[in-house]
Every structure is written in C-alpha cells, then in structure tokens.
Amino acid sequence: MGGIEFLKGHGTQNDFVILPDPAARLDLTPARVAALCDRRRGLGADGVLRVVRSAALGERSAGEWFMDYRNADGSVAEMCGNGVRVFARYLTEAGLAGTGEFTIGTRAGDRPLVVHPDRSVTVHMGPATITGSSVTTVGEAAFSGVAVDVGNPHLVSFVDDDVDVLDLEKQPAYDGEYFPEGVNLEFVNAVDEGVLRMRVHERGVGETRSCGTGTVAVVAAALHLAGTDTGSSVVRVPGGQVEVTVAPGESMLTGPAEIVARGELDESWWARL
Ligand SMILES: N[C@@H](CCC[C@H](N)C(=O)O)C(=O)O
C-alpha cells in the first residue's frame, strides 16, 4: 500500500509537519493532526502545514497556494509566521513557486513574501494592531500585557526578571472573557537598543522555541509602550533569532526556514486514526 507524502521543517526551531495536498483530498481531522504532532506516537511537531491549492479550497486568494495551518492539539489557527516561511521554502524547493517572490494565502489574508538566496525569507505580515491590555499569571506572578492582533491573538508582557526563570510548562492563566478564542502569550526582556528576548506559550501547542507572529506582536507592543508605532528590532527566541519591522498598517518578518526530512506516512496507521 502506498503512503502519504510528508516533509518536516522548522523556522527558528518552531517545527512543522508539511503535508502536500494540492487537490485537498486528505481528510485532516483534529485527531490526525494531534497524532502527527505527538513526539512519541507520531512524527512530532508544533503544528501541521497542509499545502493546498487556493482554488481547491474555494479560497479567494491572489496566491496559488494556501497554508492550511493547524496547531499540535488539532485546532485551527489563522496564521503562523514561522510556518509561512517554511511553507515558502517547501514551495521553492519543490519547484511549485515560479520565482523567489510570491504570495501565500492564509486564513488571516494574503501574505506576499521573498525567498532570499541566503535561505532566509521575508514575509509581509500585514497589520499588527494594538487591541488593548490584559493580565496573565504564571504560577503566583501576575503580568500585565499589551494585546496585539497579528491575524491571531497575542498578549505581550514585559517582565523585570530574566524570562528564563518562568515556568511555562503549565498553561499560564489569562482572561477568557477578553480572549474567548484563546491567546498566545509572550514574555519579554529588553536586551539592548533594538534587541528583545522572548519566550512564548502558544495557544493550542504549549511552550515552543519560537513564534513568528509572536515576535511581530512583541515589537509592536514595545513600540507602543515607547509611544511610537514605527521601528525595527531583532527578537531572540530559544530557537534562534528573527528581524521584525513594524509600521502603521504593515509589518515584516525575516528569518530562516529549513526542510529537514521527507518521507511517507503509513497509510494503515493514518486510516486507523
Ligand atoms: N507558531 C506560529 C503561531 C501558530 C498559531 C498559534 N499557536 C495560534 O493558535 O494562534 C507562528 O510562528 O506565528
């Protein structure tokens, strides 16, 4: 029996299973996503990137390809900043993107991007909108934060202590009325002029080693707290670093994207899930 093609990739160690599915034939249930992402009973990943033709999903996108992104727990999310770079790397290496500049459709809207010769990818991430403020609690410690919409929801908290001391193993508490769809929680230290350090607890995943939309939210929040809406910063995460530029109505994210493996899923395993 034949298998189902997969690839594995990561962007600053935010890792993904890529499922090429141009005609949208796969029945990608939450149970299948959760099993694929499980690091013991599956391949292991923070999320799944299903590669589908926009037309096959009836999506009105300027991009030929649509990123159907799922979190490791099987939930659907609007956007993934590291995932979209890995998705672009896959399309380029598979010969499915004509040039190094193209657009990918996502649930948060179209994302034009550039794949650079040095293997990094720059993505137009759309607006990073400050939506208010809220509070999160890690253990006994409460942190106020800036709420930012980058197509998906974020709460960015600047903390006085080293972010490394935070225990992000458990889900930090947050205001479920303020964030009825859940929220990605970023904890940040300012390192230097134009350099920030971040750890993240992602909605639908848990702590990850990076979150691209999170890095954009962090820079937007830092600028907001400094009384401006335009600027750039390097954001260091446990899995590497990215560069972010924010301006009114637009933000840009540049970072690495790698494909590390390819193979076939066992079809009888898939069918039993
Ligand atoms: N890791 C991603 C974000 C993935 C979605 C997020 N967990 C959510 O539910 O909004 C990124 O790199 O942006």
The ligand as an SDF file (V2000), in Angstrom:
LIG
                    3D

 13 12  0  0  0  0  0  0  0  0999 V2000
    3.9570   29.3390   15.7000 N   0  0  0  0  0  0  0  0  0  0  0  0
    3.1810   30.2460   14.9670 C   0  0  0  0  0  0  0  0  0  0  0  0
    1.8250   30.5730   15.5130 C   0  0  0  0  0  0  0  0  0  0  0  0
    0.9000   29.3810   15.3670 C   0  0  0  0  0  0  0  0  0  0  0  0
   -0.5370   29.6660   15.7150 C   0  0  0  0  0  0  0  0  0  0  0  0
   -0.7610   29.9500   17.1730 C   0  0  0  0  0  0  0  0  0  0  0  0
   -0.3930   28.8670   18.0380 N   0  0  0  0  0  0  0  0  0  0  0  0
   -2.2420   30.3190   17.3590 C   0  0  0  0  0  0  0  0  0  0  0  0
   -3.0330   29.4700   17.7780 O   0  0  0  0  0  0  0  0  0  0  0  0
   -2.5870   31.4740   17.0680 O   0  0  0  0  0  0  0  0  0  0  0  0
    3.9500   31.4310   14.4650 C   0  0  0  0  0  0  0  0  0  0  0  0
    5.1460   31.2310   14.1460 O   0  0  0  0  0  0  0  0  0  0  0  0
    3.4000   32.5110   14.2820 O   0  0  0  0  0  0  0  0  0  0  0  0
  1  2  1  0
  2  3  1  0
  2 11  1  0
  3  4  1  0
  4  5  1  0
  5  6  1  0
  6  7  1  0
  6  8  1  0
  8  9  2  0
  8 10  1  0
 11 12  2  0
 11 13  1  0
M  END
$$$$
